[in-house]
Amino acid sequence: MGSKIQVKAGNVLIGGGAEVSVQSMLNVPSTDVEGSVKQAKALEEAGCQIIRAAIPDMDAVKLIPALKEAVSVPIVADIHFNYKLALEACAAGIDKIRINPGNIGSDDRVKAVADACRQRGIPIRIGVNSGSLEKEILAKYGHPTPEALCDSALYHASLLEKFDFTDIVLSMKSSTVSNMIKAYEIAAQRCDYPLHLGVTVSCPTCGRTRIDLVKIANEVEERLRGCNKNIKVAVMGCVVNGPGEAKEADIGLAGGDGCGIIFKKGEVLYKVSEDKLVDALIDEVNKL
């Protein structure tokens, strides 16, 4: 049974009995407009129905008109903490925005984003994950349970509802498939919003990635092949999401621009140059 609320991203209907649509995300650096356009075209040809792109800074906003001109599928702007990027993305013609209202500051900022999206008919996807839950919610449940994920998503939705904005899609991602499914089952009972299904720890890579993540992940896997410790090791693309999304990992690394960080249970230990990242990670694994 589908959601009661239906939203529209460009020419694609989401929820309310609409067919399930397939979305993917660009993993070309946001600075590479030509490469992003090329990848978007390939995704469209492969049957992708919605394309998400990271908009980490004002310079990346120019991606939006370039992508809109190149493909006919809706484009989603992935935005984290800077509400001004959401406003600029709206003005640039984006079809949908991925943002968490609770992360962008005061009510006036949330209202500004809600108003801009309402005026242009742009839906907002709220995306919570097991590594970025609010402290109060974590304290209530002890760890990222399906109920905790749902509570977090509905909390963010309530911040938009305060300004009469309900063109919302909910996403609750966990590294555990069973937890992810349960969270969506709970949400389907508690609200009428369309649901965006996804599983995350593995980093999908996106426009924020500035390191050769696949090469690093392969090297880590190879060097840990003989490791018999019962531990979780995370290899993440960026410092923005990495430590939080991989909070359940015992040890991990996340990339920056020519450098990266080593983190433990979501807490940053130290910064290290890209060429020393894997060595530093293995050193920390050996200490566990």
Backbone bond lengths (Angstrom), bond angles and torsions (degrees), N, CA, C in turn:
res aa  C-N    CA-C-N  psi(-1)  N-CA   C-N-CA  omega(-1)  CA-C   N-CA-C  phi
1 M - - - 1.456 - - 1.514 109.12 -
2 G 1.325 118.04 127.68 1.452 121.80 -175.14 1.513 112.59 -83.48
3 S 1.348 115.59 175.61 1.455 120.87 178.29 1.524 110.35 -71.50
4 K 1.322 115.57 159.23 1.463 120.06 178.81 1.525 110.77 -83.20
5 I 1.317 116.05 -30.90 1.463 120.36 179.75 1.529 109.54 -86.25
6 Q 1.329 115.61 137.00 1.463 120.75 176.20 1.516 108.93 -122.54
7 V 1.322 116.47 133.26 1.464 120.97 176.52 1.520 108.69 -118.31
8 K 1.325 115.10 166.64 1.458 119.93 -178.31 1.521 109.62 -129.79
9 A 1.321 116.26 121.17 1.464 122.31 174.92 1.522 107.35 -107.36
10 G 1.314 116.87 105.38 1.458 118.90 -174.60 1.509 109.95 60.39
11 N 1.334 116.40 -119.50 1.467 120.89 -179.32 1.527 112.93 -101.96
12 V 1.343 117.01 13.35 1.461 120.89 -177.25 1.526 110.83 -112.47
13 L 1.329 115.99 126.80 1.462 121.80 175.99 1.524 109.33 -87.26
14 I 1.346 116.13 139.36 1.460 121.55 -178.60 1.523 108.67 -128.13
15 G 1.339 116.58 125.83 1.458 120.93 178.89 1.519 112.37 80.07
16 G 1.343 115.84 -178.07 1.456 120.80 176.82 1.509 114.44 59.42
17 G 1.325 117.39 35.12 1.459 120.57 178.86 1.516 114.66 92.05
18 A 1.334 117.59 -4.45 1.470 120.36 178.29 1.525 110.09 -68.61
19 E 1.325 116.47 154.50 1.463 120.36 176.74 1.525 110.08 -63.01
20 V 1.322 116.00 151.09 1.464 120.86 176.96 1.525 108.79 -65.63
21 S 1.329 116.39 128.74 1.467 120.39 179.19 1.526 109.55 -104.28
22 V 1.324 114.98 150.70 1.470 121.22 -177.99 1.523 109.58 -102.47
23 Q 1.322 114.67 127.20 1.470 120.56 -179.49 1.517 110.30 -119.18
24 S 1.343 115.69 145.62 1.461 120.18 173.03 1.523 108.25 -136.53
25 M 1.329 114.81 172.02 1.467 119.71 -176.48 1.516 111.25 -126.14
26 L 1.316 115.86 140.37 1.459 120.64 176.46 1.523 109.08 -67.86
27 N 1.336 117.40 138.64 1.459 119.67 175.97 1.519 112.17 -118.38
28 V 1.339 115.26 14.89 1.461 120.82 173.18 1.532 107.61 -80.48
29 P 1.341 119.79 140.73 1.466 120.24 177.78 1.530 111.30 -52.24
30 S 1.323 116.05 139.27 1.468 120.41 -176.28 1.533 112.36 -61.11
31 T 1.320 116.51 -20.03 1.466 120.27 178.74 1.532 112.14 -74.63
32 D 1.325 116.61 -16.67 1.468 121.60 -177.87 1.533 109.97 -97.67
33 V 1.318 115.96 85.50 1.466 120.75 -177.83 1.520 110.86 -65.02
34 E 1.318 116.94 -44.74 1.464 121.55 -179.13 1.532 111.30 -60.66
35 G 1.336 115.49 -45.08 1.463 120.01 179.38 1.527 112.15 -66.23
36 S 1.335 116.00 -36.58 1.464 120.77 178.40 1.521 111.06 -64.73
37 V 1.336 115.96 -43.68 1.462 121.18 178.67 1.525 110.65 -62.52
38 K 1.325 116.51 -43.03 1.461 121.24 179.63 1.523 110.80 -61.46
39 Q 1.328 116.78 -43.57 1.465 120.63 -179.39 1.528 111.02 -68.83
40 A 1.331 117.11 -38.53 1.465 121.01 178.49 1.526 110.84 -61.86
41 K 1.316 116.61 -41.36 1.465 120.75 177.93 1.520 110.87 -63.00
42 A 1.334 116.26 -41.04 1.466 120.66 179.36 1.531 110.86 -65.04
43 L 1.332 116.33 -39.14 1.468 120.54 178.14 1.531 110.96 -64.37
44 E 1.326 115.97 -43.32 1.460 120.18 179.44 1.528 110.39 -61.73
45 E 1.321 116.11 -43.26 1.469 120.48 179.72 1.526 111.67 -65.12
46 A 1.339 116.17 -29.01 1.473 120.68 -179.65 1.528 111.88 -80.41
47 G 1.336 117.18 -7.14 1.461 120.43 177.93 1.508 115.31 105.26
48 C 1.333 117.43 4.87 1.466 120.77 176.91 1.532 108.99 -63.28
49 Q 1.338 116.55 135.97 1.468 120.52 -174.45 1.524 114.23 -103.45
50 I 1.333 117.43 -19.65 1.463 122.88 176.64 1.526 106.98 -142.02
51 I 1.332 116.90 137.07 1.468 120.55 -178.44 1.531 109.75 -122.34
52 R 1.322 115.14 128.38 1.469 120.51 179.31 1.522 109.68 -105.23
53 A 1.319 115.49 140.72 1.469 121.16 179.42 1.520 109.38 -132.08
54 A 1.326 116.57 137.25 1.462 120.84 177.00 1.527 109.32 -71.55
55 I 1.335 115.61 133.19 1.468 121.30 174.89 1.531 106.56 -120.92
56 P 1.342 116.54 81.30 1.467 120.24 -173.97 1.521 115.00 -80.51
57 D 1.349 117.07 -16.58 1.460 120.01 -178.62 1.526 109.71 -155.65
58 M 1.328 116.11 173.04 1.454 120.84 -176.75 1.526 112.35 -61.55
59 D 1.333 116.08 -33.48 1.459 119.78 -179.76 1.531 111.13 -62.38
60 A 1.341 116.18 -30.54 1.466 120.54 -177.58 1.529 112.69 -74.46
61 V 1.336 117.13 -15.20 1.470 120.28 -179.37 1.524 110.98 -60.38
62 K 1.342 116.45 -28.95 1.474 119.74 -179.49 1.532 112.05 -66.39
63 L 1.344 116.62 -14.07 1.466 120.99 174.04 1.526 111.17 -61.51
64 I 1.337 115.48 -35.69 1.461 120.50 -170.84 1.529 112.94 -60.99
65 P 1.348 119.35 -55.65 1.468 117.81 178.78 1.527 112.86 -62.92
66 A 1.332 116.91 -32.02 1.469 120.38 178.96 1.528 110.69 -65.41
67 L 1.321 116.31 -42.53 1.467 120.80 178.82 1.527 111.38 -69.99
68 K 1.327 115.71 -41.15 1.474 120.20 -178.85 1.527 110.90 -62.69
69 E 1.313 116.24 -33.48 1.463 121.07 179.85 1.522 111.39 -75.38
70 A 1.334 115.88 -29.75 1.464 120.61 -173.15 1.527 114.00 -85.73
71 V 1.347 117.22 -32.45 1.469 120.69 -175.99 1.524 110.73 -130.39
72 S 1.325 115.78 161.45 1.469 119.50 -179.58 1.521 112.41 -101.62
73 V 1.345 118.09 -7.03 1.465 120.45 179.49 1.532 109.34 -79.02
74 P 1.346 117.79 153.88 1.466 121.37 179.61 1.526 111.83 -62.48
75 I 1.338 115.10 146.91 1.461 121.80 178.86 1.530 109.13 -113.17
76 V 1.324 115.91 132.70 1.465 122.68 179.04 1.523 109.45 -108.88
77 A 1.333 116.44 131.97 1.465 121.03 176.30 1.517 109.25 -92.79
78 D 1.330 116.93 121.71 1.461 121.86 178.67 1.525 108.60 -92.60
79 I 1.332 116.20 111.29 1.458 121.93 -173.05 1.520 109.48 -126.03
80 H 1.337 115.72 141.73 1.455 118.53 -177.53 1.522 114.03 -105.34
81 F 1.304 118.16 -81.62 1.466 118.72 -169.66 1.525 114.97 -109.18
82 N 1.324 118.10 -15.67 1.464 120.96 -174.17 1.523 110.91 -97.42
83 Y 1.329 115.97 103.33 1.462 119.88 -176.76 1.527 112.36 -64.71
84 K 1.340 116.71 -24.66 1.468 120.06 179.10 1.530 111.20 -64.61
85 L 1.334 116.32 -30.30 1.464 119.81 176.62 1.526 110.48 -65.93
86 A 1.339 116.16 -35.77 1.465 120.00 177.20 1.523 110.17 -64.91
87 L 1.328 116.80 -42.57 1.471 121.15 179.89 1.528 110.31 -64.57
88 E 1.319 116.78 -41.21 1.468 120.67 179.16 1.524 111.10 -68.09
89 A 1.333 116.25 -37.46 1.471 120.47 178.19 1.529 110.30 -64.05
90 C 1.331 115.82 -40.68 1.473 120.02 176.45 1.521 110.52 -59.41
91 A 1.308 115.93 -47.45 1.470 120.91 -178.84 1.519 111.78 -64.48
92 A 1.345 116.61 -28.30 1.470 121.27 -178.21 1.524 112.85 -83.10
93 G 1.355 116.84 -3.53 1.460 119.62 175.48 1.511 116.10 97.55
94 I 1.333 117.46 22.67 1.470 120.15 179.50 1.531 110.47 -64.42
95 D 1.333 116.66 152.55 1.466 121.16 -178.15 1.527 113.66 -94.35
96 K 1.332 116.31 -22.55 1.460 120.95 -176.89 1.522 107.49 -160.99
97 I 1.327 116.13 151.37 1.462 119.96 -179.34 1.513 109.57 -125.71
98 R 1.344 116.22 137.39 1.453 122.25 174.41 1.527 106.34 -107.27
99 I 1.339 115.46 111.12 1.463 120.09 -178.55 1.519 108.84 -155.17
100 N 1.308 117.53 149.32 1.457 121.48 174.64 1.522 108.76 -105.06
101 P 1.338 118.26 112.01 1.462 121.32 -176.38 1.525 114.10 -54.53
102 G 1.338 116.65 -32.98 1.457 119.94 -179.21 1.508 114.34 -69.96
103 N 1.330 117.17 -11.17 1.468 120.82 -177.32 1.523 113.82 -99.71
104 I 1.341 117.30 -3.88 1.472 118.29 -170.93 1.528 114.01 -105.77
105 G 1.335 116.76 2.12 1.455 118.60 174.53 1.515 114.45 110.37
106 S 1.325 115.91 -147.68 1.460 123.73 -170.49 1.524 114.01 -66.75
107 D 1.337 114.88 166.42 1.463 121.85 -179.26 1.520 112.94 -56.63
108 D 1.326 116.72 -35.92 1.464 118.20 -177.92 1.526 111.56 -65.66
109 R 1.336 116.77 -30.15 1.466 120.40 176.46 1.531 110.85 -71.79
110 V 1.334 114.95 -43.00 1.465 119.26 177.59 1.526 110.24 -61.59
111 K 1.328 116.23 -43.03 1.473 121.10 179.23 1.522 111.08 -62.41
112 A 1.341 116.46 -40.71 1.465 120.40 -179.98 1.526 111.14 -60.56
113 V 1.339 116.14 -43.17 1.470 120.39 179.19 1.525 110.51 -68.61
114 A 1.335 116.62 -44.37 1.469 120.57 179.54 1.529 110.79 -60.43
115 D 1.325 116.73 -43.65 1.465 120.98 -179.46 1.523 111.78 -64.86
116 A 1.346 115.66 -43.78 1.467 120.03 -179.17 1.528 110.85 -63.00
117 C 1.343 116.14 -40.64 1.463 120.26 -179.92 1.529 111.26 -71.40
118 R 1.320 116.63 -39.11 1.467 120.00 179.31 1.527 111.24 -62.56
119 Q 1.314 115.43 -44.47 1.467 120.55 -177.65 1.525 112.31 -61.11
120 R 1.315 116.23 -29.65 1.471 120.19 -176.39 1.527 113.06 -107.62
121 G 1.332 117.55 3.78 1.456 120.57 -179.86 1.520 113.38 67.25
122 I 1.338 116.60 36.35 1.468 121.70 -177.41 1.530 109.73 -101.20
123 P 1.330 118.29 120.08 1.476 119.83 177.14 1.524 111.59 -76.35
124 I 1.324 115.28 158.43 1.467 121.88 178.86 1.524 109.23 -117.92
125 R 1.339 116.12 128.68 1.467 119.21 172.75 1.515 108.76 -99.81
126 I 1.311 115.06 126.50 1.456 122.18 174.34 1.518 107.20 -91.76
127 G 1.313 116.77 127.63 1.460 119.99 -177.31 1.511 112.19 -123.79
128 V 1.327 117.81 105.10 1.463 120.63 175.67 1.522 109.10 -107.50
129 N 1.319 115.61 154.64 1.459 119.33 177.11 1.513 109.80 -141.72
130 S 1.300 115.09 167.12 1.464 120.83 -172.19 1.525 113.28 -62.94
131 G 1.324 117.54 -17.11 1.459 119.89 -178.93 1.508 114.75 -97.50
132 S 1.335 117.94 -2.11 1.462 119.41 -175.27 1.522 113.34 -127.41
133 L 1.330 116.22 27.72 1.457 119.74 -178.92 1.532 111.40 -73.82
134 E 1.325 115.36 149.85 1.454 121.30 179.91 1.534 110.28 -63.83
135 K 1.335 115.98 146.65 1.466 120.83 -176.84 1.523 112.33 -58.62
136 E 1.345 115.63 -38.17 1.466 119.28 -179.05 1.530 111.17 -64.55
137 I 1.344 115.28 -39.81 1.463 119.94 -179.42 1.523 110.61 -70.16
138 L 1.330 116.22 -40.47 1.472 119.53 177.42 1.525 110.97 -64.00
139 A 1.340 115.78 -38.29 1.463 120.04 179.68 1.528 110.51 -64.62
140 K 1.326 116.69 -35.18 1.463 122.04 -179.32 1.526 112.04 -67.71
141 Y 1.344 115.90 -42.42 1.470 119.79 -173.95 1.533 114.05 -102.51
142 G 1.338 116.92 -14.52 1.460 119.93 178.62 1.510 114.72 90.45
143 H 1.343 116.49 -37.59 1.465 121.45 176.80 1.527 107.86 -157.45
144 P 1.347 118.40 174.53 1.476 120.53 -174.05 1.526 114.18 -71.75
145 T 1.313 116.35 76.78 1.471 121.72 178.02 1.529 109.46 -78.06
146 P 1.335 117.95 164.72 1.464 120.35 175.10 1.530 112.32 -56.54
147 E 1.345 115.97 -38.14 1.462 120.17 178.08 1.526 111.27 -63.80
148 A 1.333 115.81 -38.32 1.465 120.39 178.87 1.528 110.96 -65.14
149 L 1.332 116.45 -42.10 1.466 120.71 178.26 1.524 110.83 -60.68
150 C 1.325 116.63 -43.93 1.456 121.14 -179.43 1.525 110.72 -66.39
151 D 1.328 117.39 -43.42 1.465 121.01 178.05 1.525 111.02 -57.48
152 S 1.325 115.86 -43.01 1.459 120.83 -179.11 1.529 111.33 -63.83
153 A 1.325 116.09 -46.30 1.470 120.24 -179.69 1.528 111.20 -61.51
154 L 1.323 116.90 -42.75 1.462 120.38 -178.60 1.525 111.42 -72.22
155 Y 1.324 116.89 -28.43 1.473 120.22 174.30 1.526 109.90 -62.57
156 H 1.332 116.05 -48.28 1.466 119.41 179.40 1.525 110.91 -63.42
157 A 1.326 116.62 -38.95 1.464 120.53 178.58 1.531 110.56 -61.84
158 S 1.329 116.44 -37.83 1.468 120.19 -178.40 1.523 112.01 -63.05
159 L 1.326 116.82 -28.39 1.464 120.73 179.11 1.523 111.03 -69.07
160 L 1.334 116.66 -31.19 1.467 120.93 175.66 1.522 110.72 -81.10
161 E 1.329 115.59 -37.95 1.468 120.40 179.42 1.524 111.04 -60.01
162 K 1.322 116.18 -30.71 1.460 121.57 178.79 1.535 111.54 -56.55
163 F 1.349 114.40 -27.73 1.472 119.69 -179.86 1.529 110.89 -111.33
164 D 1.349 114.18 30.38 1.468 122.24 175.21 1.519 113.27 57.14
165 F 1.333 116.32 34.39 1.465 120.51 176.62 1.521 108.50 -107.73
166 T 1.332 116.60 119.74 1.470 120.24 -178.84 1.526 113.47 -130.04
167 D 1.331 118.10 10.73 1.467 120.72 174.73 1.530 107.76 -80.58
168 I 1.318 114.18 69.93 1.464 121.88 -169.00 1.527 110.86 -119.85
169 V 1.328 115.64 141.32 1.463 122.97 170.51 1.523 106.53 -119.22
170 L 1.330 117.41 137.17 1.462 121.33 -178.45 1.522 112.10 -105.78
171 S 1.331 114.48 138.83 1.463 120.89 176.23 1.519 108.59 -131.40
172 M 1.334 116.84 130.74 1.468 121.82 -179.44 1.524 108.12 -133.78
173 K 1.314 115.71 99.26 1.461 119.00 -171.88 1.520 112.48 -103.91
174 S 1.317 114.09 137.98 1.456 121.53 177.60 1.519 108.77 -133.22
175 S 1.326 116.09 155.58 1.469 119.36 176.64 1.521 110.56 -78.11
176 T 1.321 116.87 -11.64 1.460 122.10 178.18 1.522 109.34 -105.15
177 V 1.317 116.82 118.84 1.466 121.11 -175.03 1.527 111.76 -58.26
178 S 1.317 117.72 -43.20 1.469 120.47 -178.46 1.522 111.91 -62.10
179 N 1.347 116.38 -39.04 1.470 120.29 177.48 1.522 110.75 -65.88
180 M 1.327 116.15 -41.32 1.457 120.89 179.28 1.528 110.87 -60.22
181 I 1.328 116.42 -48.00 1.465 120.88 -179.28 1.527 110.78 -61.75
182 K 1.333 116.93 -44.24 1.466 121.36 -179.41 1.528 110.78 -62.46
183 A 1.339 116.88 -40.42 1.473 120.60 179.73 1.519 110.74 -60.18
184 Y 1.332 116.74 -41.20 1.467 120.33 179.90 1.527 111.21 -71.22
185 E 1.325 116.97 -34.48 1.464 119.70 177.06 1.525 110.73 -63.87
186 I 1.335 115.80 -40.44 1.465 120.31 178.35 1.531 110.25 -66.40
187 A 1.341 115.80 -44.47 1.468 120.32 -179.07 1.522 111.43 -62.28
188 A 1.319 116.63 -37.57 1.470 120.71 -179.80 1.528 111.11 -63.40
189 Q 1.341 116.20 -28.09 1.463 120.62 177.93 1.526 112.12 -82.66
190 R 1.336 115.69 -28.40 1.469 119.90 -172.28 1.522 115.67 -97.07
191 C 1.328 117.49 -14.21 1.464 119.34 -178.84 1.519 111.22 -150.33
192 D 1.335 115.93 171.78 1.462 121.65 -177.99 1.523 112.69 -107.81
193 Y 1.334 117.12 10.60 1.465 119.82 -175.97 1.527 112.64 -77.17
194 P 1.337 116.94 148.88 1.472 120.64 171.88 1.529 109.18 -62.06
195 L 1.322 115.97 150.98 1.460 121.12 -176.99 1.522 111.40 -116.74
196 H 1.333 115.36 136.04 1.463 122.62 178.89 1.522 106.56 -106.75
197 L 1.317 117.02 111.32 1.465 121.11 -175.91 1.520 111.53 -87.32
198 G 1.329 114.85 135.35 1.462 119.31 177.62 1.511 110.40 -165.35
199 V 1.323 117.10 153.55 1.457 123.53 176.81 1.511 106.83 -118.77
200 T 1.366 117.06 133.10 1.451 118.70 175.70 1.527 108.87 -115.82
201 V 2.712 128.45 -155.04 1.418 155.36 -153.71 1.407 106.78 83.95
202 S 2.767 97.20 -45.73 1.471 96.14 -177.57 1.511 108.12 -77.33
203 C 1.290 119.57 130.45 1.466 123.07 -179.67 1.527 109.07 -72.58
204 P 1.339 117.87 121.55 1.461 119.74 -178.31 1.517 112.60 -75.78
205 T 1.314 116.41 -12.89 1.480 126.39 -171.56 1.520 109.94 67.21
206 C 1.318 115.13 146.24 1.458 120.35 -179.46 1.515 109.23 -154.18
207 G 1.321 116.77 -166.28 1.467 121.27 -176.51 1.511 113.88 -68.24
208 R 1.346 117.90 -8.60 1.471 120.06 177.20 1.521 111.95 -86.85
209 T 1.331 117.72 -13.60 1.463 121.69 -176.12 1.527 111.15 -69.75
210 R 1.328 116.03 128.22 1.467 120.71 -179.20 1.526 112.51 -122.83
211 I 1.339 116.68 9.20 1.467 120.66 178.42 1.523 108.85 -123.57
212 D 1.335 115.34 164.94 1.473 120.15 177.22 1.523 107.63 -82.09
213 L 1.330 115.54 82.29 1.465 121.29 -170.75 1.521 112.67 -65.33
214 V 1.324 117.26 -40.30 1.466 120.10 -178.17 1.527 110.23 -62.92
215 K 1.323 116.33 -44.38 1.465 120.84 178.61 1.527 110.57 -61.26
216 I 1.334 116.62 -44.24 1.464 121.07 -179.31 1.524 110.75 -65.91
217 A 1.341 116.85 -43.56 1.475 120.61 179.33 1.526 110.97 -61.08
218 N 1.328 116.27 -41.73 1.469 120.18 179.11 1.523 111.07 -63.95
219 E 1.337 115.79 -40.37 1.463 119.73 179.77 1.525 111.06 -66.22
220 V 1.329 116.23 -41.85 1.467 120.24 178.41 1.525 110.09 -62.02
221 E 1.329 116.15 -44.91 1.462 120.45 179.99 1.520 111.46 -60.18
222 E 1.316 116.03 -42.54 1.463 121.32 -178.87 1.530 110.78 -65.50
223 R 1.323 116.11 -43.86 1.466 120.21 -175.77 1.527 112.55 -75.40
224 L 1.340 116.80 -17.53 1.466 120.08 177.90 1.526 112.50 -100.27
225 R 1.327 115.71 6.62 1.458 120.36 -175.64 1.536 112.45 -56.58
226 G 1.314 116.70 -36.75 1.467 119.74 -178.31 1.518 113.84 -94.04
227 C 1.332 117.20 5.20 1.462 121.30 -177.72 1.534 110.55 -77.37
228 N 1.336 116.65 124.67 1.462 120.90 -178.24 1.522 113.20 -104.83
229 K 1.336 117.00 9.76 1.466 120.58 -179.72 1.528 110.46 -74.34
230 N 1.326 116.25 142.51 1.465 121.68 179.60 1.529 108.91 -84.88
231 I 1.339 115.30 76.89 1.466 120.46 -175.72 1.529 110.69 -134.43
232 K 1.350 114.95 160.28 1.455 121.78 173.35 1.522 108.07 -107.78
233 V 1.331 115.91 128.89 1.460 121.70 -179.98 1.530 108.59 -118.70
234 A 1.333 116.53 129.79 1.464 121.10 -177.44 1.524 111.62 -111.36
235 V 1.331 115.38 138.80 1.462 122.06 173.53 1.527 106.13 -122.74
236 M 1.322 116.86 107.96 1.456 122.09 -171.90 1.537 111.23 -116.96
237 G 1.328 114.67 152.07 1.461 120.42 -172.98 1.508 115.88 -78.64
238 C 1.339 117.89 -30.95 1.467 117.90 -175.37 1.518 111.87 -144.07
239 V 1.322 115.06 156.91 1.465 120.77 -179.05 1.524 111.34 -78.21
240 V 1.334 118.11 -13.45 1.465 121.32 179.63 1.524 109.99 -66.41
241 N 1.326 116.55 -51.07 1.467 121.76 -176.45 1.518 113.54 -104.63
242 G 1.337 116.10 -28.89 1.457 121.25 -168.47 1.510 117.16 -47.57
243 P 1.338 118.66 -63.39 1.473 119.62 -176.29 1.523 112.98 -59.65
244 G 1.324 117.52 -39.21 1.464 120.93 -179.25 1.509 112.53 -67.98
245 E 1.338 116.20 -49.98 1.460 120.09 -177.59 1.524 111.35 -66.01
246 A 1.332 116.31 -26.58 1.471 119.92 -178.62 1.528 111.35 -106.59
247 K 1.327 116.09 29.96 1.467 121.06 -178.66 1.525 112.61 -60.47
248 E 1.333 115.78 -27.12 1.462 119.65 -179.09 1.523 112.29 -78.43
249 A 1.348 116.90 -10.16 1.471 120.46 -179.98 1.525 110.44 -78.02
250 D 1.335 115.82 146.54 1.463 120.15 178.93 1.520 111.13 -71.30
251 I 1.324 115.74 -35.95 1.467 121.10 179.73 1.522 107.89 -152.51
252 G 1.323 116.82 152.16 1.456 118.15 -179.93 1.515 112.46 -165.74
253 L 1.322 114.37 170.47 1.462 120.65 174.25 1.519 108.43 -128.86
254 A 1.335 115.02 153.36 1.460 120.81 176.25 1.518 108.37 -140.27
255 G 1.322 116.09 139.16 1.455 120.84 -174.19 1.511 114.20 -84.37
256 G 1.322 115.17 152.16 1.460 122.87 171.97 1.513 107.87 -123.24
257 D 1.316 117.46 -144.84 1.460 121.93 178.13 1.521 108.61 -105.10
258 G 1.335 115.81 93.31 1.465 120.60 -177.46 1.517 112.72 81.83
259 C 1.329 115.62 2.55 1.459 120.39 179.96 1.521 108.14 -150.66
260 G 1.312 116.42 -171.18 1.455 119.77 178.52 1.508 110.05 -168.19
261 I 1.328 115.94 -176.19 1.455 120.48 179.28 1.523 110.04 -129.77
262 I 1.310 114.73 154.78 1.456 121.89 171.58 1.526 106.33 -107.66
263 F 1.333 116.65 132.35 1.464 119.20 -179.64 1.524 110.84 -133.13
264 K 1.324 114.98 157.32 1.461 122.33 -178.01 1.526 108.04 -132.44
265 K 1.354 116.75 119.93 1.466 121.50 -178.09 1.539 111.47 51.01
266 G 1.327 115.61 39.15 1.448 120.46 177.08 1.514 115.57 86.61
267 E 1.343 117.30 -10.58 1.463 120.96 -179.07 1.527 110.28 -97.42
268 V 1.343 116.06 128.27 1.463 120.63 -178.60 1.526 110.44 -68.72
269 L 1.339 115.59 129.92 1.466 120.95 177.65 1.523 110.65 -91.84
270 Y 1.342 115.91 -54.03 1.466 119.51 -179.56 1.528 110.46 -166.51
271 K 1.334 113.85 168.41 1.464 122.44 179.90 1.527 108.58 -100.79
272 V 1.334 116.72 148.37 1.463 120.13 -178.52 1.527 109.10 -151.18
273 S 1.330 117.45 152.39 1.458 120.88 179.98 1.526 110.06 -67.17
274 E 1.346 116.78 154.42 1.466 121.08 -174.31 1.523 112.29 -57.31
275 D 1.337 117.59 -39.81 1.462 120.20 -176.86 1.533 113.07 -70.86
276 K 1.336 116.64 -12.50 1.473 120.37 -179.98 1.534 111.95 -109.08
277 L 1.336 117.06 1.70 1.469 121.39 -174.75 1.530 112.93 -58.57
278 V 1.325 116.18 -51.11 1.464 119.97 -175.62 1.528 110.37 -66.12
279 D 1.346 116.71 -42.47 1.467 119.78 178.38 1.524 110.68 -58.20
280 A 1.344 115.99 -43.70 1.464 120.38 -179.61 1.523 111.19 -64.08
281 L 1.330 116.17 -40.25 1.459 120.32 179.16 1.525 110.79 -62.96
282 I 1.323 116.24 -46.36 1.474 120.60 -179.05 1.534 110.25 -63.16
283 D 1.335 116.83 -37.83 1.482 120.41 177.14 1.524 110.11 -59.09
284 E 1.338 115.87 -43.33 1.466 119.80 -178.84 1.526 111.31 -68.99
285 V 1.330 116.49 -36.26 1.474 120.39 177.13 1.525 109.29 -61.60
286 N 1.331 116.04 -41.78 1.463 120.60 -178.84 1.531 112.04 -64.58
287 K 1.329 116.33 -25.96 1.472 120.56 -179.35 1.543 112.29 -80.06
288 L 1.327 115.96 -18.61 1.456 119.82 -176.44 1.532 112.40 -72.13
